[in-house]
């Protein structure tokens, strides 16, 4: 990827832009990302009110694992397992959903969503994709949950 391509991704990709903005946010209390490795970042989603809903995203811009470097693939599996374990320890869910679509935001990221036993049936399984995104989680609650989850890493 050329420097020109990198700049284009920073401008057009939401995940790349968020990461760049986060690097500049010196006095942001918790920060968007609560755990980072060489190739990935982990953050708590603020798009819904589901406590423990994590997003694991690649630092390098690529679409799916077929475009990942061997070193990224090697790091991904253990990190995903660690993230799921952290979610289980945090919220003791009935299930933990994991999926990646990269449709709305074409950058490799995986959703890690705890599913409580009492979740309304219309949101169970594939229905989770229709879970309301408004109102989202407040920054304060997200940061509090992130601080708790950070202890598991």
C-alpha positions in Angstrom: 0.0 0.0 0.0 1.4 3.4 -0.9 1.4 6.6 1.2 -1.3 7.9 -1.0 -3.5 4.8 -0.3 -2.8 5.2 3.4 -4.0 8.8 3.3 -7.2 7.8 1.3 -8.0 5.2 3.9 -7.6 7.6 6.8 -10.0 10.0 5.1 -12.6 7.5 3.9 -12.5 4.7 6.5 -14.3 5.3 9.8 -12.1 2.9 11.8 -8.9 4.4 10.4 -10.2 8.0 11.2 -11.3 7.0 14.7 -7.8 5.5 15.4 -6.1 8.6 14.1 -8.3 10.9 16.2 -7.7 8.8 19.3 -3.9 9.2 18.8 -4.4 12.9 18.9 -6.7 12.9 22.0 -4.2 13.6 24.7 -6.5 14.4 27.6 -9.2 11.8 26.8 -9.8 10.1 30.2 -10.1 6.4 29.2 -9.6 6.4 25.5 -11.6 4.6 22.9 -9.3 1.6 22.9 -8.8 -0.2 26.2 -6.4 -2.9 24.9 -3.9 -2.9 22.0 -1.5 -5.5 20.6 1.0 -5.1 17.7 -1.7 -5.6 15.1 -5.1 -5.1 16.7 -7.1 -2.7 19.0 -10.0 -3.6 21.2 -12.7 -1.2 22.2 -16.1 -1.3 23.8 -18.9 -0.4 21.4 -21.0 2.6 22.2 -23.4 1.9 19.4 -25.9 0.1 21.6 -26.6 -0.2 25.3 -25.3 -3.8 25.5 -22.6 -3.9 28.2 -19.6 -5.9 27.2 -20.2 -5.5 23.4 -16.6 -5.3 22.0 -15.1 -4.5 18.7 -11.8 -6.1 17.8 -10.3 -4.2 14.8 -7.1 -4.5 12.8 -4.7 -1.6 13.0 -3.7 -2.0 9.4 -6.4 -1.3 6.8 -7.6 -4.5 5.2 -11.0 -6.0 4.5 -10.9 -9.6 5.7 -8.6 -12.3 6.9 -7.7 -13.4 3.4 -5.8 -10.1 3.2 -4.1 -10.4 6.6 -0.4 -11.0 7.0 0.6 -14.3 8.6 1.8 -12.4 11.7 -1.7 -10.8 12.0 -3.5 -14.1 11.6 -1.2 -15.6 14.3 -2.1 -12.9 16.8 -5.8 -12.8 15.9 -7.0 -16.2 17.2 -5.5 -15.9 20.8 -6.6 -12.3 21.1 -10.2 -13.1 20.0 -10.3 -16.0 22.6 -8.9 -13.6 25.3 -11.6 -11.0 24.4 -14.4 -13.6 24.6 -13.1 -14.9 27.9 -13.1 -11.3 29.2 -16.7 -10.8 28.1 -17.7 -14.0 29.8 -16.0 -13.0 33.0 -17.5 -9.5 32.9 -21.1 -10.3 32.1 -21.6 -14.0 32.4 -23.7 -14.2 29.2 -25.8 -17.1 28.0 -23.9 -16.9 24.7 -21.2 -14.8 23.1 -21.8 -13.9 19.4 -18.9 -13.1 17.1 -19.2 -12.0 13.5 -17.7 -9.7 10.9 -19.5 -8.1 8.0 -17.4 -5.1 7.0 -20.3 -3.8 4.9 -21.0 -0.4 6.4 -17.3 0.0 7.4 -15.0 -1.8 5.0 -12.1 -2.4 7.4 -11.5 -5.7 9.2 -13.2 -5.8 12.6 -15.2 -8.4 14.5 -18.2 -7.8 16.8 -18.1 -9.7 20.1 -21.6 -9.5 21.7 -22.7 -11.0 25.0 -26.2 -12.4 24.7 -28.1 -12.4 28.0 -30.5 -15.2 28.6 -33.5 -12.8 28.9 -32.8 -11.0 25.6 -36.1 -10.7 23.7 -36.5 -13.5 21.2 -36.5 -11.1 18.2 -32.9 -10.3 18.9 -31.6 -13.8 19.5 -29.3 -15.3 16.8 -29.3 -13.4 13.6 -31.8 -11.0 15.2 -29.0 -9.4 17.1 -28.2 -7.4 14.0 -31.6 -5.6 14.4 -30.9 -4.7 18.0 -31.5 -1.0 18.5 -28.5 1.3 18.1 -30.3 4.3 19.6 -29.9 5.4 22.2 -26.3 4.4 22.4 -24.1 3.9 25.4 -22.8 7.1 27.1 -19.1 7.7 27.1 -19.0 7.6 30.9 -20.6 4.1 31.1 -18.4 2.9 28.2 -15.3 4.1 29.9 -16.3 2.5 33.2 -16.9 -0.9 31.5 -13.7 -0.5 29.5 -11.7 0.1 32.8 -13.2 -3.1 34.2 -12.6 -5.1 31.1 -9.0 -3.9 30.9 -8.2 -5.8 34.1 -8.8 -9.1 32.2 -5.9 -8.4 29.8 
